[in-house]
Amino acid sequence: MRPRGSIFYGWWIVLAGCVATALSSGLFFTGFGFFFEPIRTHFNWSRTILSGAYAVSRVESSILGPFLGYLIQKLGPRVVMFTAFLIFGLGYVIISQANSVLVFYLGFVVLATGADPPGFIAVMTSINNWFLRNRAKAIGFAMLGLGVGGVAFPPLLAFGLNNFTWQSVAATTGIFVAIVGGLVSLLLRSSPEPYGYTPDGIDKNPTEENSFNAELINGKGKPAPIIQDKSYSFSDAIKTKSFWIISVGHAQALLVVSATGIHQVPYLENSLEFSKNSAAFAVMLLTAINMIGQMSGGMLADKFPKPKLAALTVLGHVLAMITLALATSTLHVVAYTIIQGLSWGARTPILTSMRGDYFGRAAFASIMGTSQSIAMIGMILGPLIVGYCADHYSYQTGFYVISALTAPGFLLLLSLEDSPL
């Protein structure tokens, strides 16, 4: 066990997760939207073509998900995350050299392969193994990176694209991601036991002064029970109703996240006539609110029923889409950023920790990878639907369609029973 007073190593893994999600969020989910218009105008491509690249990458990610879970369990999260960030950076370098739709699609698939599932699943697997009692809280703090990245990188990207070519900005971004992401991945560890720790840093011996059992005393003066770590096998988990409800409900929420991640910047610039800097400010505000959602979601999820909290976040996504579709002023956009930021921020630690609560540690990587693959259906369809509607009708129409498709997820997650473990 660690010396008295030192920091539990699990929190260093949380810090690594925060940096990793900041890179993925700021330079892919919210950041790539700033490349959307420069690339579209440079090649004179339609929005549907650009959205198609995103859809293709999500199909690839959905296929890759279960395989990634297997790799993480065999090779460990550190190796997978290190490789992922090298691939992430390579994707931007390929895009910077694109001269055709085919090369752009190839670069974007490579970019998305490294930016999303491998790093995220690796971090969440590691945190799930290192925490039990504080699992949702730890995930919430790690996912603060979504907000940090969204605040830090959009103004830098906007400055770069206003003063340099999009090709040079893309190449520089790729090199930066590979170096920083590769270094931070070295902090990851698969599970605490080989390093002399237990989850949450709790000593299993109840007679030790620093043990969890001795620290938590109930009202009658008796020791509170140590949390038991039960686990489902992968084959048993996918047979449960809970697995499919969580996965499908997540997919419906991701319809909104993916659609806005790609289209909110071009919508603000073209439909609402925002400047590039104003659009960057809106993204910064959204992700700053997202940070508040991450912290509150992680803390609330450790105290209140997670299915109900998850359902409320999906309802928030629906309201955010409707608000964005009806927006005619900056005030409306601010309202959208608040609703979307809180919903998105809170949902991530809630749904991710739910998988650990429902299915345990043993096969978490495989369960998480497969569940993410199902959820990717939302990531695939969201940008395509909005892109098609924008080309043939309007962005507003696309946002209304997405809100209608997302709404049933509220009832679906609300029907979920409490964790069986």
C-alpha positions in Angstrom: 0.0 0.0 0.0 1.1 3.6 -0.5 2.7 5.6 2.3 0.3 7.5 4.6 -0.5 10.9 3.1 0.6 10.1 -0.5 -1.8 10.4 -3.5 -3.6 7.3 -4.6 -2.2 6.4 -8.0 -5.7 6.0 -9.4 -6.0 9.8 -9.4 -2.9 10.1 -11.7 -4.8 7.9 -14.1 -7.8 10.2 -13.8 -5.4 13.1 -14.7 -4.1 11.2 -17.7 -7.7 10.5 -18.8 -8.5 14.2 -18.4 -5.7 15.2 -20.8 -6.6 12.4 -23.2 -10.2 13.5 -23.4 -9.2 17.1 -23.8 -7.2 16.2 -26.9 -10.0 14.1 -28.4 -12.7 16.7 -27.6 -10.9 19.8 -28.5 -9.2 18.5 -31.6 -11.8 16.1 -32.9 -15.3 16.2 -31.6 -15.6 20.0 -31.3 -12.4 21.1 -33.0 -12.8 19.4 -36.4 -15.9 21.5 -37.1 -13.6 24.5 -37.7 -12.0 22.6 -40.6 -15.4 21.9 -42.1 -16.0 25.1 -44.0 -12.4 25.7 -45.2 -12.2 22.2 -46.6 -15.7 22.4 -48.2 -14.9 25.7 -49.9 -11.4 24.6 -50.9 -12.7 21.6 -52.8 -16.3 22.8 -53.4 -17.7 19.7 -51.9 -21.3 19.3 -50.5 -22.0 19.0 -46.8 -23.3 15.5 -47.4 -19.9 14.4 -48.7 -18.1 15.8 -45.7 -20.7 14.3 -43.3 -20.2 11.0 -45.2 -16.6 10.8 -44.0 -17.8 11.1 -40.5 -20.4 8.3 -41.0 -17.8 6.0 -42.6 -15.4 6.6 -39.7 -18.2 5.7 -37.2 -19.0 2.5 -39.1 -15.4 1.6 -38.8 -15.3 2.4 -35.1 -18.4 0.4 -34.5 -16.8 -2.7 -36.1 -13.6 -2.0 -34.2 -15.2 -1.7 -30.7 -15.4 -5.3 -29.6 -11.9 -6.0 -31.0 -10.5 -3.1 -29.0 -12.0 -4.5 -25.9 -10.2 -7.7 -26.6 -6.9 -5.9 -27.3 -7.1 -3.9 -24.1 -7.7 -7.0 -22.0 -4.7 -8.7 -23.7 -2.2 -5.9 -24.1 -3.4 -3.5 -21.4 -4.8 0.0 -21.8 -1.4 1.8 -21.9 -0.3 0.2 -25.1 -3.6 0.6 -26.8 -3.9 4.3 -25.8 -0.3 5.1 -26.9 -0.9 3.5 -30.3 -4.3 5.3 -30.6 -2.7 8.8 -30.3 -0.1 8.0 -32.9 -2.9 7.0 -35.3 -4.9 10.2 -34.3 -2.0 12.4 -35.2 -1.3 10.5 -38.5 -4.9 11.1 -39.5 -4.5 14.8 -39.4 -1.3 14.6 -41.4 -3.0 12.6 -44.1 -5.9 15.1 -44.2 -3.4 17.9 -44.6 -2.2 16.2 -47.8 -5.6 15.4 -49.2 -6.3 16.2 -52.9 -9.4 14.1 -53.5 -12.4 12.7 -51.7 -10.8 9.3 -51.4 -7.7 10.6 -49.6 -9.8 12.8 -47.4 -12.0 9.9 -46.4 -8.9 7.8 -45.7 -7.4 10.5 -43.5 -10.6 11.1 -41.6 -11.1 7.3 -40.9 -7.5 7.1 -39.6 -8.1 10.3 -37.5 -11.4 9.1 -36.0 -9.9 5.6 -35.4 -7.3 7.1 -33.1 -9.3 9.9 -31.7 -12.3 8.1 -30.3 -12.8 4.5 -29.2 -9.2 3.3 -28.4 -8.2 6.1 -26.0 -11.7 6.5 -24.4 -12.2 2.7 -23.8 -8.6 2.3 -22.5 -9.0 5.2 -20.0 -12.5 4.1 -18.9 -11.3 0.5 -18.4 -8.3 1.6 -16.3 -10.5 3.9 -14.2 -13.2 1.3 -13.8 -10.6 -1.1 -12.5 -9.0 1.4 -10.1 -12.2 2.7 -8.5 -15.4 1.2 -7.0 -16.8 3.5 -4.4 -15.7 6.6 -6.3 -16.1 5.3 -9.8 -18.6 7.8 -11.1 -16.7 10.7 -9.5 -13.4 9.6 -10.9 -14.9 9.2 -14.4 -16.5 12.6 -14.0 -13.2 14.3 -13.2 -11.5 12.4 -16.1 -14.2 13.6 -18.5 -13.6 17.2 -17.5 -11.1 17.0 -20.4 -14.1 17.3 -22.7 -14.6 20.8 -21.3 -10.9 21.7 -21.0 -10.3 20.7 -24.6 -13.3 22.6 -25.8 -12.2 25.7 -24.1 -8.5 25.6 -24.9 -8.4 24.5 -28.5 -11.2 26.2 -30.5 -9.7 29.7 -30.2 -6.3 28.3 -31.2 -7.8 26.6 -34.2 -9.8 29.7 -35.1 -6.6 31.8 -34.9 -4.7 29.3 -37.0 -7.3 29.0 -39.7 -7.7 32.8 -39.9 -3.9 33.3 -40.4 -2.6 30.1 -42.0 -3.8 27.5 -44.5 -6.0 24.8 -43.2 -3.4 22.2 -44.5 -0.6 23.7 -42.3 -2.9 23.8 -39.3 -4.0 20.2 -39.8 -0.4 19.0 -40.1 0.7 20.9 -37.0 -2.3 19.6 -35.0 -1.4 16.0 -36.0 2.2 16.3 -34.7 1.1 17.9 -31.5 -1.5 15.2 -30.8 0.9 12.4 -31.4 3.6 13.8 -29.0 1.3 14.9 -26.1 -1.1 12.0 -26.3 1.8 9.5 -26.5 3.4 10.9 -23.4 0.3 11.1 -21.3 -0.6 7.5 -22.2 2.4 6.3 -20.3 0.6 7.1 -17.0 -2.1 4.4 -17.5 -2.1 1.1 -15.6 -4.5 -1.7 -16.1 -5.5 -2.6 -12.5 -4.3 -1.7 -9.0 -3.5 -5.1 -7.5 -0.2 -5.8 -9.3 1.1 -2.5 -7.9 0.1 -3.2 -4.3 -3.1 -1.2 -4.3 -6.8 -2.1 -4.1 -9.7 -0.2 -5.8 -10.0 3.3 -4.3 -6.8 2.7 -2.3 -8.8 0.7 0.3 -7.0 -1.8 2.5 -8.9 -5.1 2.5 -7.8 -5.8 6.0 -10.5 -4.4 8.3 -8.2 -4.2 11.2 -5.9 -1.6 9.6 -6.4 2.0 10.7 -6.7 3.3 7.1 -9.1 0.6 5.9 -12.4 1.5 4.3 -14.2 -0.8 6.7 -12.8 1.0 9.7 -13.4 4.4 8.2 -17.1 4.0 7.4 -18.9 3.4 10.7 -22.7 3.3 10.6 -25.1 4.8 13.1 -25.0 1.7 15.4 -21.2 1.8 15.7 -20.7 -1.3 13.5 -18.3 -1.4 10.6 -19.9 -0.7 7.2 -19.5 -3.6 4.8 -16.7 -3.5 2.2 -18.0 -3.1 -1.3 -18.1 -6.4 -3.1 -16.7 -6.6 -6.6 -18.9 -9.0 -8.6 -18.6 -9.3 -12.3 -20.4 -10.5 -15.4 -18.7 -12.4 -18.1 -18.9 -10.8 -21.6 -21.3 -13.5 -22.8 -23.6 -13.1 -19.8 -23.6 -9.3 -20.0 -24.8 -9.1 -23.6 -27.7 -11.4 -22.7 -29.1 -8.9 -20.2 -31.8 -6.3 -20.9 -29.7 -3.7 -19.1 -26.9 -4.0 -21.6 -29.2 -3.3 -24.6 -31.1 -0.5 -22.9 -27.9 1.3 -21.9 -26.4 0.8 -25.4 -29.5 1.9 -27.4 -30.2 4.8 -25.0 -26.6 5.9 -25.5 -26.9 5.7 -29.3 -29.9 8.0 -29.2 -28.0 10.6 -27.1 -25.1 10.4 -29.5 -27.4 11.4 -32.4 -27.3 14.9 -30.9 -23.6 14.9 -29.9 -22.4 13.8 -33.3 -24.7 16.1 -35.2 -23.8 19.2 -33.3 -20.1 18.3 -33.1 -19.9 18.4 -36.9 -22.6 20.9 -37.8 -23.0 23.5 -35.0 -20.1 25.7 -36.3 -21.2 25.8 -39.9 -24.8 26.4 -38.8 -23.7 29.3 -36.6 -21.5 30.7 -39.4 -23.9 30.2 -42.3 -27.5 30.3 -40.9 -27.0 32.7 -38.0 -24.1 34.7 -39.6 -21.7 34.3 -36.7 -18.1 35.1 -37.3 -15.5 32.4 -36.9 -14.4 33.9 -33.6 -18.0 34.2 -32.4 -18.6 30.5 -33.3 -15.4 29.6 -31.4 -16.7 31.5 -28.3 -20.0 29.5 -28.5 -18.1 26.3 -28.6 -15.9 27.5 -25.7 -19.0 28.3 -23.7 -20.6 25.0 -24.5 -17.6 23.0 -23.3 -17.1 25.2 -20.2 -20.7 24.3 -19.2 -19.8 20.8 -20.1 -17.2 20.8 -17.4 -19.8 21.8 -14.8 -21.9 18.9 -16.1 -19.0 16.5 -15.8 -18.4 17.4 -12.1 -22.0 17.5 -11.1 -22.8 14.3 -13.0 -20.0 12.3 -11.4 -21.0 13.5 -7.9 -24.7 13.0 -8.4 -24.3 9.6 -9.9 -22.6 8.3 -6.7 -25.6 9.5 -4.6 -28.8 9.1 -6.7 -30.3 6.5 -9.0 -28.3 6.5 -12.2 -31.0 5.4 -14.7 -33.2 8.4 -13.8 -30.3 10.8 -14.0 -29.3 9.3 -17.4 -32.9 9.7 -18.7 -32.9 13.3 -17.7 -29.7 14.0 -19.6 -31.3 12.5 -22.8 -34.3 14.8 -22.3 -31.9 17.7 -22.0 -30.3 16.7 -25.4 -33.8 16.9 -27.0 -34.5 20.3 -25.5 -31.1 21.6 -26.7 -31.8 20.5 -30.3 -35.1 22.2 -30.3 -33.6 25.4 -28.8 -30.9 25.4 -31.5 -33.4 25.0 -34.3 -35.5 27.9 -33.0 -32.5 30.2 -32.4 -32.6 33.6 -33.9 -30.3 35.5 -31.5 -27.1 35.1 -29.4 -29.3 34.7 -26.3 -30.9 31.6 -27.8 -27.5 30.1 -28.7 -26.4 30.7 -25.1 -29.5 28.9 -23.8 -28.6 26.0 -26.2 -25.0 25.8 -24.9 -26.2 25.7 -21.3 -28.7 22.9 -21.8 -26.5 20.9 -24.2 -23.4 21.4 -22.0 -25.0 20.2 -18.8 -26.7 17.2 -20.5 -23.7 16.1 -22.4 -21.3 16.6 -19.5 -23.4 14.8 -16.9 -24.4 11.9 -19.2 -20.9 10.7 -19.9 -19.8 9.8 -16.3 -23.3 8.5 -15.5 -23.6 6.1 -18.5 -20.0 5.0 -18.3 -20.0 4.3 -14.6 -23.4 2.5 -15.0 -21.6 -0.2 -17.2 -19.1 -0.8 -14.4 -21.9 -0.9 -11.7 -24.0 -3.3 -13.8 -21.3 -5.6 -15.1 -18.2 -5.3 -12.9 -14.5 -5.3 -13.7 -13.6 -8.7 -15.2 -14.8 -8.2 -18.8 -15.3 -4.4 -18.7 -13.2 -3.6 -21.7 -15.0 -6.1 -24.0 -18.4 -5.1 -22.6 -17.6 -1.4 -23.0 -16.2 -1.8 -26.5 -19.3 -3.8 -27.7 -21.7 -1.4 -26.1 -19.8 1.6 -27.7 -20.1 -0.1 -31.0 -23.9 -0.2 -30.7 -23.9 3.4 -29.5 -21.9 4.4 -32.6 -25.1 3.9 -34.7 -26.1 7.3 -33.3 -22.7 8.8 -34.2 -23.1 7.5 -37.8 -26.6 8.7 -38.4 -26.6 12.1 -36.7 -24.3 14.0 -39.0 -25.7 12.3 -42.1 -29.3 13.2 -41.3 -28.4 16.8 -40.5 -26.1 17.2 -43.5 -28.7 15.8 -45.9 -31.4 18.1 -44.5 -29.1 21.1 -44.7 -28.3 20.4 -48.3 -32.0 19.8 -49.3 -34.1 21.7 -46.7 -32.4 23.5 -43.8 -30.3 22.9 -40.8 -33.4 23.6 -38.6 -35.2 20.7 -40.2 -32.3 18.4 -39.5 -32.3 19.5 -35.8 -36.0 18.8 -35.5 -35.6 15.3 -37.0 -32.7 14.5 -34.6 -34.7 15.7 -31.6 -37.6 13.4 -32.6 -35.3 10.4 -32.9 -33.6 11.1 -29.6 -36.7 11.6 -27.5 -37.6 7.9 -27.0 -34.3 7.4 -25.3 -35.7 9.2 -22.3 -38.4 6.6 -21.7 -36.0 3.8 -22.5 -33.4 4.7 -19.8 -36.2 5.6 -17.4 -37.4 1.9 -17.6 -34.0 0.6 -16.5 -33.9 -1.2 -13.1 -31.2 -0.5 -10.5 -27.8 -2.2 -10.8 -28.0 -6.0 -10.1 -24.5 -6.0 -8.5 
